[in-house]
Amino acid sequence: MELRQRFPRTANRASQGPVNSEKPRLVVATRNAHKAEEIRQMIGDRFEVLDATAFPDLPEVEETGTTFLENATLKALAVSREVGGLVLSDDSGLEVDALDGRPGVWSSSFGGDEGNHAKNNERMMREMKGVEERAARFRCVMVLARDGEVVADFSGAVEGRILDGPQGEGGFGYDPLFAPEGHDESFAELGSEVKNGMSHRGRALAQVTAWLEQGA
Ligand code: IMP
């Protein structure tokens, strides 16, 4: 089936956003520059990838869901009601077995302040101090929407363990504290190419691109 048929165009969008390219446009429903950059690096040059910062009038989306899928759906739909074309959301987080799966969907405010990675990592180190069981995984759920309707959802995960202390300067969020299975280095040390090749986000996005290519 052709991409056109899967995603019929409609007019009268509140905001069409900037139009800079002949490529099909994918709007990533996030203001998190790190997430958007990783997605941009991975998706290659088939799409023009914009993020929510290109649409200053978009409303803040309250993440009131209790699962990654619920929150990813909320974000994709909220943006897709406002901007034309394909919208992709990413809801992700870190599940730690010794913490009964926390912080999970609340990963970004674990330390008290929304999006404060230093505080999140401090709390993680505090709670994991002296804990022997260190298994953890990153999860990512992505939702594609168009014209205010969900068209598909995808998920990815990467198993690993929580390190005793931060290692490395790269990546973002909990990357300095997370070593993926088979590695002693953290995601922050391994670098973006290695991380993207095995990460929760990379795995979810590989399914997104395969799905898009089927229709193209
Ligand atoms: P969200 O914006 O509600 O999806 O929150 C995602 C949060 O999970 C981020 O703020 C980080 O704390 C954490 N997180 C998600 N993906 C990653 C990653 O790839 N590396 C490190 N932390 C991540």
Residues whose N, C-alpha, C, O or C-beta is under 5 A from the ligand:
A	BS01	IMP	D90 D91 S92 G93 L94 V105 S107 S108 F172 G173 Y174 D175
